[in-house]
Amino acid sequence: MSTIIYPSPIFGPVHSRRLGISLGINLLPADGKVCSFDCIYCECGFNEDHRPTLPLPTRELVAERLEAKLKEMNTEGQLPDVLTFAGNGEPTCHPHFAEIIDDTIRLRDQYCPKAKVSVLSNSTMIHRQQVHDALMKVDNNILKLDTVDPIYINKVDHPNGTYDVAQIIDRLKAFNGHVIIQTMFMRGEAAGESVDNTGEEYVGPWLEAVKEIKPQQVMIYTIDRETPTMGLQKATHEQLDEIRDRVIAAGIPCSASY
């Protein structure tokens, strides 16, 4: 089983299926994973297998390395389409996440004003006012909602601590449309149980929640890289297309990544 542990605090640029030429910003240690989820499909592997020994990058280091990389990309004539907070876990866990967002927006405006600032988050920290306010400032506030079924969430996403999906939905609604919902659809089994969330029992309630949240966009996707759990399978093109079309029919833009 191979996993991906990203450099920190800056990595790439990489080509994102959904975002274009993306310069990654990793607010987690370079030698391990720190996340409030422990998803069975995570390309970074399981938390317990990648305990970091290095500290989180400081706010000052993130700004210093980001500025250096943007200067280098300017010199090479290859500006990023997007600055993406992602990497080895949950970026909003960083204690100075809000301040780092402010630094990033300042540097983006200075060096690559056409680039978007994106955050890929699992939504577990959006109850924090500072995190909410910071996410309101970014261009692409991409927040995870894999399902509205608590049993499925515990089986697949393995949240650390309490995860109340009804509260998460309320907090997603509090962005007043300034949010992009990201959902993983897949098939297969884990620990002898089905993890297929492409059927109506999952898609129907999820779609109703999406309608309540009223996001600016929905991104649905499926497994793209090797996963730490064996037995997982990609959702088919036809399944993703059908779900995408139902979201669009509800009046919400939606993209599907295969």
Residue pairs with C-beta under 8 A, 6 or more apart in sequence:
1 45
1 226
1 228
1 230
2 226
3 43
3 44
3 45
3 49
3 50
3 226
3 228
4 43
4 44
4 225
5 30
5 31
5 32
5 33
5 44
5 45
5 50
5 88
6 24
6 26
6 30
6 44
6 86
6 87
6 88
7 26
7 30
8 26
8 27
8 28
8 29
8 30
8 54
8 57
8 87
8 88
9 25
9 26
9 27
9 57
9 61
9 62
9 65
9 66
10 23
10 24
10 25
10 26
10 62
10 65
10 66
10 69
11 24
11 26
11 87
12 22
12 23
12 24
13 21
13 22
13 23
13 24
13 73
13 78
13 80
14 21
14 22
14 24
15 21
15 22
16 22
16 82
16 84
17 221
17 224
17 257
18 219
18 221
18 255
18 257
19 81
19 82
19 84
19 116
19 118
19 140
20 81
20 82
21 78
21 79
21 80
21 81
21 82
22 80
22 81
22 82
22 83
22 84
22 118
23 69
23 70
23 73
23 80
23 82
23 83
23 84
23 115
24 84
24 86
24 87
25 62
25 66
25 83
25 84
25 85
25 86
25 87
25 91
25 100
25 104
26 57
26 86
26 87
26 88
26 91
27 56
27 57
27 62
27 85
27 87
27 91
27 93
27 94
27 97
27 100
28 34
28 35
28 52
28 56
28 87
28 88
28 89
28 90
28 91
28 93
28 94
29 52
29 53
29 54
29 55
29 56
29 57
29 88
30 52
30 54
30 88
31 52
31 53
31 54
32 50
32 51
32 52
32 53
32 54
32 88
33 42
33 44
33 45
33 46
33 47
33 50
33 51
33 52
33 88
33 89
34 47
34 52
34 56
34 88
34 89
34 90
34 93
35 42
35 44
35 47
35 88
35 89
35 90
35 93
35 122
35 160
36 89
36 90
36 93
36 122
36 124
36 125
36 159
36 160
36 161
37 90
37 122
37 124
37 157
37 158
37 159
37 160
38 46
38 47
38 48
38 157
38 158
38 159
38 160
39 156
39 157
39 158
39 184
40 156
40 158
40 190
40 195
40 227
40 228
40 229
40 232
41 156
41 184
41 186
41 223
41 227
41 228
41 229
41 232
42 227
42 228
43 224
43 225
43 226
43 227
44 50
44 88
44 89
45 228
46 228
47 89
47 160
49 228
50 88
52 88
56 94
56 95
57 65
58 96
59 96
59 99
59 100
59 103
62 100
62 103
62 104
63 100
63 103
63 104
63 107
66 83
66 103
66 104
66 107
67 107
67 111
70 107
70 110
70 111
70 112
71 111
73 79
73 80
73 111
73 112
74 111
74 112
79 111
79 112
79 114
79 115
80 112
80 115
81 115
81 116
82 115
82 116
82 117
82 118
82 139
82 140
83 104
83 108
83 112
83 115
83 116
83 117
83 118
84 118
84 119
84 120
85 91
85 104
85 117
85 118
85 119
85 120
85 121
86 120
90 121
90 122
90 124
90 125
91 97
91 119
91 120
91 121
92 119
92 121
92 124
92 125
92 126
92 128
92 131
92 135
93 125
94 100
97 125
97 130
97 131
97 134
98 130
98 131
98 133
98 134
101 117
101 119
101 134
101 135
101 137
101 138
102 134
102 137
104 117
105 117
105 137
105 138
108 115
108 117
116 139
116 140
117 137
117 138
117 139
117 140
118 138
118 139
118 140
118 142
119 135
119 138
119 140
119 141
119 142
120 142
120 144
120 182
121 135
121 141
121 142
121 143
121 144
122 143
122 144
122 157
123 143
123 144
123 145
123 168
123 171
123 172
124 159
124 163
124 168
125 131
126 132
126 135
126 143
126 168
126 171
126 172
126 174
127 167
127 171
132 171
132 174
132 175
135 141
135 143
135 175
135 178
135 179
136 175
136 178
140 180
141 175
141 178
141 179
141 180
142 179
142 180
142 182
142 219
143 172
143 179
143 180
143 181
143 182
144 181
144 182
144 183
144 184
145 168
145 169
145 172
145 181
145 182
145 183
145 206
145 209
145 210
145 213
146 152
146 153
146 156
146 157
146 183
146 184
146 197
147 153
147 156
147 165
147 183
147 197
147 202
147 205
147 206
148 165
148 169
148 205
148 206
148 208
148 209
149 165
149 197
149 201
149 202
149 205
150 163
150 165
152 195
152 197
152 202
153 159
153 163
153 165
154 163
155 190
155 193
155 195
156 190
156 195
156 197
157 163
169 209
169 212
169 213
172 179
172 181
172 213
172 215
173 212
173 213
173 214
175 215
177 214
177 215
177 216
178 216
179 213
179 215
179 216
180 215
180 216
180 217
180 218
180 219
181 210
181 213
181 215
181 217
181 218
181 219
182 218
182 219
182 220
182 221
183 206
183 218
183 219
183 220
183 221
184 220
184 221
184 222
184 223
185 197
185 198
185 220
185 221
185 222
185 235
185 239
185 240
185 243
186 195
186 196
186 197
186 198
186 222
186 223
186 232
186 233
186 234
186 235
187 195
187 196
187 198
187 232
187 233
187 234
187 235
187 236
188 194
188 195
188 196
188 231
188 232
188 233
189 195
189 231
189 232
190 229
190 231
190 232
195 232
197 203
197 206
198 235
198 239
198 243
203 243
203 246
207 243
207 246
207 247
207 250
210 218
210 247
210 250
210 252
211 250
211 252
214 252
215 252
216 253
217 252
217 253
217 254
217 255
218 247
218 252
218 253
218 254
218 255
219 254
219 255
219 257
220 240
220 243
220 244
220 247
220 254
220 255
220 256
220 257
221 240
221 256
221 257
221 258
222 234
222 235
222 240
222 257
222 258
223 232
223 233
223 234
224 257
234 258
237 258
240 256
240 258
241 256
243 256
244 254
244 255
244 256
247 254
248 254
